[in-house]
Amino acid sequence: NVSWQYNKDNNVYERSVYGTPSMTFDNNRVTTLNIVVITMPMKVVDSAGRLEVKTVGSGKALFLANGKSIDGTWQKLTGVSPLHFFDKNGTEISLVRGTTWLEIVGDGVTWSNN
């Protein structure tokens, strides 16, 4: 249960897990300028719970930056090609210069944007 809260004063997103702020090893709050949430097919491959994630293809995505959100898609054509991000009209999205956090979730995972 991961959540990100937009801090308007600092124009960053602050991460929490199960309501507890995420902290770095040196006790600073985990923050980022961009958040990209993408769905990828996943399956458990062993009893330890390790996952196989299909990283080539396309899927649903949510982009957060500057306190705004955009619904869209991601696409990766081959194992060595870069990820590309598109809005719902198919226009490629440019992220804000700076840190980006990529949240990868399984196909069945839902999110709320409020």
C-alpha positions as CSV (number, residue, x, y, z in Angstrom):
1,N,0.0,0.0,0.0
2,V,2.1,2.9,-1.4
3,S,0.9,6.5,-1.4
4,W,2.4,9.7,-2.7
5,Q,1.4,13.1,-1.4
6,Y,2.1,16.2,-3.3
7,N,3.9,18.9,-1.3
8,K,3.0,22.1,-3.1
9,D,5.4,24.3,-1.2
10,N,8.4,22.2,-2.4
11,N,6.8,21.0,-5.7
12,V,7.7,17.4,-4.8
13,Y,5.9,14.2,-4.1
14,E,6.5,12.5,-0.8
15,R,6.3,8.7,-0.5
16,S,4.7,6.7,2.3
17,V,4.1,2.9,2.7
18,Y,1.1,1.9,4.8
19,G,0.9,5.5,6.0
20,T,4.4,5.6,7.3
21,P,6.7,8.2,5.6
22,S,9.5,6.5,3.5
23,M,12.9,7.7,4.6
24,T,16.4,7.4,3.1
25,F,19.3,5.8,5.0
26,D,20.4,9.3,6.2
27,N,16.9,10.0,7.5
28,N,15.6,12.3,4.8
29,R,12.1,12.0,3.3
30,V,11.9,10.1,0.0
31,T,10.7,12.6,-2.6
32,T,10.6,12.9,-6.3
33,L,9.6,15.4,-9.0
34,N,7.9,12.8,-11.4
35,I,6.0,9.7,-10.7
36,V,5.3,7.2,-13.4
37,V,3.0,4.3,-12.5
38,I,2.9,1.5,-15.1
39,T,1.1,-1.8,-15.3
40,M,3.1,-4.8,-16.5
41,P,2.1,-8.5,-16.6
42,M,3.6,-10.3,-13.6
43,K,3.6,-13.8,-12.2
44,V,5.1,-15.5,-9.2
45,V,7.8,-18.0,-10.3
46,D,8.8,-19.8,-7.1
47,S,7.9,-20.4,-3.5
48,A,10.1,-17.4,-2.4
49,G,7.6,-15.1,-4.1
50,R,10.0,-13.9,-6.8
51,L,8.3,-12.3,-9.7
52,E,8.7,-12.5,-13.5
53,V,7.8,-9.2,-15.0
54,K,7.1,-8.8,-18.7
55,T,8.9,-5.5,-19.5
56,V,8.5,-5.6,-23.3
57,G,5.2,-4.5,-24.7
58,S,2.8,-1.8,-23.7
59,G,0.2,-1.0,-21.0
60,K,-1.6,1.5,-18.9
61,A,0.2,4.3,-17.2
62,L,-0.3,7.3,-14.9
63,F,2.0,10.3,-14.9
64,L,2.3,12.8,-12.0
65,A,4.3,16.0,-12.1
66,N,3.8,19.6,-10.8
67,G,0.7,18.5,-8.9
68,K,-1.0,17.3,-12.0
69,S,-1.8,13.9,-13.4
70,I,-2.1,12.5,-16.9
71,D,-3.5,9.1,-17.8
72,G,-1.7,7.4,-20.6
73,T,0.3,4.4,-21.8
74,W,3.9,3.0,-21.8
75,Q,5.6,1.2,-24.6
76,K,8.9,-0.8,-24.9
77,L,9.4,-2.4,-28.3
78,T,12.5,-4.6,-27.4
79,G,14.5,-5.7,-24.4
80,V,17.2,-3.1,-25.2
81,S,14.9,-0.2,-26.3
82,P,14.0,2.7,-24.0
83,L,10.6,3.1,-22.4
84,H,8.3,5.6,-24.1
85,F,5.4,7.3,-22.5
86,F,2.2,8.6,-24.2
87,D,-0.9,10.5,-23.2
88,K,-4.3,9.2,-24.0
89,N,-4.1,10.9,-27.4
90,G,-0.9,9.1,-28.3
91,T,1.4,12.2,-27.9
92,E,4.7,11.3,-26.3
93,I,5.0,12.7,-22.8
94,S,8.1,14.6,-21.6
95,L,8.8,14.4,-17.9
96,V,9.9,17.3,-15.7
97,R,13.7,17.5,-15.5
98,G,14.9,15.9,-12.3
99,T,14.2,12.8,-10.3
100,T,11.7,10.3,-11.5
101,W,10.2,7.4,-9.5
102,L,8.9,4.5,-11.5
103,E,6.2,2.4,-9.8
104,I,5.6,-0.9,-11.6
105,V,2.4,-2.7,-10.6
106,G,0.7,-5.9,-11.9
107,D,-2.0,-5.8,-14.5
108,G,-4.8,-6.3,-11.9
109,V,-3.6,-3.5,-9.5
110,T,-5.8,-0.5,-9.3
111,W,-4.9,3.0,-8.2
112,S,-6.8,6.1,-7.2
113,N,-5.7,9.6,-8.0
114,N,-7.2,11.9,-5.5
